[in-house]
Structure formats: structure tokens, C-alpha cells
Amino acid sequence: MRVARLDGMPALDLTASSADLTRAICDIPSVSDDERALADAVDEAVRALPHLEVHRDGDTIVARTMLGRAQRVVIAGHIDTVPINANLPVRELDEDGERMLWGRGTVDMKAGVAVQLKLAAELVAPRVDITWMWYDHEEVAAELNGLNRLAANRPELFAGDFAILGEPSNGQVEGGCNGNLRAIVRTTGVRSHSARAWIGDNAIHKAAPILDRLAAYAPQDVEVEGLVYREGLNAVRINGGIAGNVIPDLCEVEVNYRFAPSRSTDEAVAHVREVFAGFEIEVVDLAGGARPGLDAPLAQEFVAAVGAEPRPKYGWTDVARFSALGVPAVNYGPGDPSLAHHDDERVPVAQIQAVESGLRAWLSGA
Amino acid sequence: MRVARLDGMPALDLTASSADLTRAICDIPSVSDDERALADAVDEAVRALPHLEVHRDGDTIVARTMLGRAQRVVIAGHIDTVPINANLPVRELDEDGERMLWGRGTVDMKAGVAVQLKLAAELVAPRVDITWMWYDHEEVAAELNGLNRLAANRPELFAGDFAILGEPSNGQVEGGCNGNLRAIVRTTGVRSHSARAWIGDNAIHKAAPILDRLAAYAPQDVEVEGLVYREGLNAVRINGGIAGNVIPDLCEVEVNYRFAPSRSTDEAVAHVREVFAGFEIEVVDLAGGARPGLDAPLAQEFVAAVGAEPRPKYGWTDVARFSALGVPAVNYGPGDPSLAHHDDERVPVAQIQAVESGLRAWLSGA
């Protein structure tokens, strides 16, 4: 699908520095579901490059070399951001002598996308074939994710031996990701007027053991292929009661279990059922983790080339999507992941440059 | 304030049976804040009675005899109901051979109002002077209550030696009422992404001891002037969390303490602070109870005349308002209080008749 160019759309100069390119693409707002202007700008810029074959699906752009190399690497980044909160346009800051770019998207994850765009233009003859993917709707419900749609419409574009997601990882290589389960743990009772509480049966009081078990829960650290994944089991929401004078007949505790990629989704469900034995449990969201994938030969070369110490990724990212398709994947991008979604998100320019250099070194075989 | 009569407004026949009158006034819907039509009908009916002096304040009607008797009794009932839920018009049922009136308002408390209206018309020369009060906005926030407004605008109308509220009490005399306190017990923490829960501090987990203390709490039975008041301390609402992937920084448990009328409001607050020691507590609603008031000579005569065994009232009612004004007050009305607000509320016709007979016997000195 080709979308007509909007008049006055900013043109992207892919020969600019990765910092300037970060700034340029941050200043084209692209909150989830409003990525069109940025997708058009990326589309236009990469179609001007004769060494790339370009595909478009909605606001996802795929550009790939077709050099007939023995191996292919997929390098992907989402172009959407969480909502802007008076944190655009980008500002340049000096923080203890370090040059920073501040503003929505600088960390999650337009600095990573900028590096990818720059290298997509520059590397006309990399040592492996490369499939670049810039996609929409990552920050919202999984079923809207551009990669999800692309996997349904053009599964052949995911062919590859290794994948790198540019999600912020402080310029380190973060392997795999934890799995993610959300469940409702529910108590029920009998409603009555609170002036005659003994006629009712208080569902909130019955939730006491649920909170006790959560408060006493000792999360595990699980080693998977040499990386230690830190798990967690937490209440993320609790809700019960309908009025100030009614004994509640329902209390729901939403729990979130982040589990190491060595556990299957079935094992994760079983664990949660065991912890909350005796209570009604409804699993409402379940996504398996991804093993680090660092035993793949390309992954080992990559880690050696960028000179980084591999670490585990705690949050669920789209590496799990590649992992599920049989493509080992890691996260490697500029920016501190704990600043993602933060109104003060900001990225050191030196870290953008380091990721650029690391990727260039490996991809060009220099 | 006199409101113009609406054309087609149903006229009330106060010589009808109390059951027919119950049916007639239930079939004039009067959900709180929409009492105008019924207030107009009552106003018109009582203004036609030359033995009563009538006052109106908003949708509250006061009608009183001015016979110069040594004693005056206030007899009051609210004319509003909770929302209708496909339970009007009134239906007549046979339940195990007992004739019942079913529908919104039959219990809370139009059967009681019907008896009052009938006796107001009939008793032209009672043994005590009577101030009849039919008021609006009882089922909603206390500050909207018609008695509250009347006490501010026309405090002299509350003069009396004894008061009877027609709230449903199964045709028994229920003395006084429990006090009512609502408070928010609050925990706070630190928000973080749930993939990195160890950076945050989970406010919901910290609420575990609040629920533990509620679950373990043993409510007291307190004897006051010979009646036993059953207390209660309950969570009525709980709320915490903002999203499925965020460690919550706030959890609020709303607790409701129903306390015996022998405790002052200060003592009630102190008790709740003691139970939840160590937690932030905000009292959001506080109303003192009312002692039974059965030691007043008129009250003793009344109980003897209607032949009822006095019992404690658990729920807070407007008797506390009279009690606070120095007028001993009891509840006496047809209908099972546990059916109040129930979609299947229904009252035995025999109970309406019994209350009518009881009140008539005492007021006429027969």
C-alpha cells in the first residue's frame, strides 16, 4: 500500500549524523495510531536508495538488501511513541558534561530507529543481507502491533538467521525477555446493607490471604543460557465494592507474573494457580518469554563485534515474536530502558554514536 | 413556597384504605430529586383538611394540628425512593395466603407514609398535637435531605416531645440507631514498570495487614438502655492500581464502622484509628447514633399502646436527627427493613393495617 505524499511533509536526510536524525524523527510526532507522517517520511527516504527493495504494509516499512548473501539479519524498530506530554520538540541538554537529547521518543525508541535509518542508507554492501523493519503500533495492544499484521500479510519478509531489535538497552546487548502473565484472582461473597453486615459475606475481607501471599512471595532469579532473569509476581490492580453502605460480593486482584524464558506458558499458569490455590483464577493475558538466543553463531559474532557483555532483558519485547518464528533475537539500542515512557526521557548522544559504531563494525565486517 | 398544580396530577383520596393509598402513592414515581409530583399531590390533599395548618419547603410538606394540647408528637416519613427497576406499577401478590403489595417504595417507605396520610386526615382531635412531616431527598447525600433543609429554614417546626419515623420496622418499635463512620485507610508506595518491580514499592501488597485486621475483627454487641446494638466494621470498597504493567503507588480501602449509640463520634474515630494503627486514615463521613429514647414518658406510653416489644435499629435513620435536636425518636412502620432497596420489595397488607391500628389507638387515646 502506497500512501500519497502530504504536501509540506518534512524530508529526511539520511546522511545527517545519527543524533541529528534522532532529533528530526522525534520532531515528527508519531504517537501510536498517528504514525502516518513519519511512516511517509521514512518510506520516501528509503525508496530513494537503489540498493534497497522496499515494501509497505499500513505504516510499517520494510527495506531489504538482495545481495544473495549466505545469511540474513533482520533489524527492526518501532516508530510509534507513547503520548506526548509537553516534551516535544527535542531539546539538547548538557548533563554533567554529557550531551543529551531530551524529549518524547528519544529513548523509546527513535534514537535506535535513527541509527538504523542511517546505516540502511550507508551500508550498500554489508557482509550479510539485511532486512530493515520500521513498524507501527508497538506501544498499544499486541493485536494492533505492525509486526503482528506483517507476519499475517507477508510472513516471508521475516526470513532471517538472526534479529536485532533497537529497543533501549543502554547500548548493551540484552538477550531474550521474560514472559508475561496477567490473571484475575477473585473472591466472591454475598451483598447486604452494611448496617446488617452479618447477613452478608464480605468478599474484600476474603481477599486478605491473596495479599498476604503476594506480600510474602519471594521472586526467583533464574539462569537461562548464562543470563540471570529476575522474576516478579505483583498485584497491579485491586477492585471491590459498589457503595459506601453495601457489603461487597466481589473483589478482584489483578496479578502480573513476569517469568523467566525457561518456563513455558503452561508452567507459568500452573505456578500462579499453585500460589493462589483455593481462589478462582482467570488468566487474561499470557505471552511466553524468549530465550536469549546467544548460542546462535551470528549472535556470538555480533556480541563479540560490538564488544558488549550480554545481559537479560526483563520486559517483554518483540524479540519474543521473532523467537516464536524461530529467529534468535536480541535487543541492542541506545537509551536507558528505565527512562522509557518517562516524561523526562533523554538519551546520551555518545550512546547513540556507540550503537551506530557497533552495528556498523559488525555489519560491514570492518 | 407554593408550586403550581400540574394538570392531570392524580388527586389523592385520603379516605381510601391504607393499602389502596399505599398503592396510589407508589404509582406516583418519586425517585430522589424527582419528588415534585407526589409532593404536589400530598400538598393538595392536606390543604383540603381544615384541621391542619400546612407549610411547604421545597418538596417537604408539614401539616400540624394546633389544638393547644399539652404535648406534641412529630410523625415523619420520606416520600422519595431509590431508583425504579421495572418494579412499578405496584402489583398485588398472594404469598402463602398472605396479601402483599409488591413494588418500588412499598417497603421504603410509602406504606408508612400512606398510614400517616390517612390518619392525618382522620384524626381531627387527637389526644396530643401532631406535626406530620413528609419530606424529600432521604435516599441520597445527607446534605440534600429535606429535614436538613427544613431544620435550617424552619427550626420551630421541629418542636415536639416525641417523634415517630415511619421507616420500615416490621411493625415493631425500633429504638435509636447505630452511628455511622466511613474512612479511607490508605497505603502508598512507588510506581515502576512491573517488568522491574524491584525498583518500585507495591502499595497493594502493603494493604495486606489492613484486610487481615478486618478479617480478624470481632464486632461487639453493646447494650444501651436495655437494647442490644450490634456493631460492625467492614471494608466496603477497595481500589488500587492504574495499569496492567505498573506497580501501584496507592491503595485505598474504604471501611465502614457502624457503632452503638453509647459511643460518641470521637470515640468511634479513636477506635478506627486504633484498629488501623500505622496506616494513614481519612474520615470521610461521620454521623453519631441515637440512644433508644424509650425512657421518655410518651415513648413508654406509645410502646405500651401499640403492644410492641422494642428492638434496636441497626441502620442510621433520621431518628438521629431528631435525637440531636433533643426530641426522643423511634422507628415504627410497616415493611421488612431487609427488603428496603431490594428490587422485590413487598409489604404484607396486614402489617400496614396493624401499624395503622397501632398509631390510631395511641393517638386517639382509644
Interface residues (C-beta under 8 A of the other chain):
Chain A: N178 N180 R182 S192 H193 S194 A195 R196 A197 W198 I199 N202 I204 H205 K206 A207 A208 L211 D212 L214 A215 P219 R230 G232 N234 A235 V236 R237 I238 N239 G240 G241 I242 A243 G244 N245 V246 I247 P248 C251 V253 E254 N256 R258 D285 Y314 G315 W316 S338 A340 H341
Chain B: N178 N180 R182 H193 S194 A195 R196 A197 W198 I199 N202 I204 H205 K206 A207 A208 L211 D212 L214 A215 P219 R230 G232 N234 A235 V236 R237 I238 N239 G240 G241 I242 A243 G244 N245 V246 I247 P248 C251 V253 E254 N256 R258 D285 Y314 G315 W316 S338 A340 H341
